[in-house]
């Protein structure tokens, strides 16, 4: 078991016990905002789509789900392929969110090969592995991508699958998320959620406990 201590700038310190930590990727472990937003701005400009409205709903969702919500007539294989090619070709600004590598290394040092953590992302596997590598982060043993599931966040399928593959009950999982769709997915899976304010301010995330980055988390092995 792990004890994860949240050092919340507004609410103080709070300890959470869990058997596994599940991370979103874009905006949580990896700062990919430059690539994500530039891709969507290019696509929206091409089709006359309101980019501000699109960015309000796109974070945490798979691309097809975003298109379906904002411009369903454009949900075609050609448009999905354009987004895939553009995102995979973009390396600009990809970096770890501060403290991410140190936290993962600490979990490994505390628990060794039994450390239970996973990434649950709306990206596809090729892109997920590329961005984690560019950010200098390890590829986890359990990496749930859009290739593994049938439903995009906010559906809980991805988080439930991660818990299953880790051999942990959903109620014993702690999730760290930066976007509404992911927070809703984790809650629907019956998991505890910490918000990270890299994409939206805490008042928009609606999480009881929030961090600015991973330097505001401490981890201890217990039990």
Buried (B, 14 or more C-beta within 10 A) or exposed (E): EBBBBBBBEEEEEEEBBBBBBBBBBBBBBBBBBBBBBBBBBEBBEEEEBEBEEBBEBBBBBBBBBBBBBBBEEBBEEEBBEBBBEBBBEBEEBBBBBBBBBEBBEBBBEBBEEEBBBBBBBBBBBEBBBBBBEBBEBEEBEBBBBBEBBEEBBBBBBBBBBBBEBBEBEBEBBBBBBBBBBBBBBBBBBBBBBBBBBBBBEBEEBBBBBBBBBBBBBBBEBEE
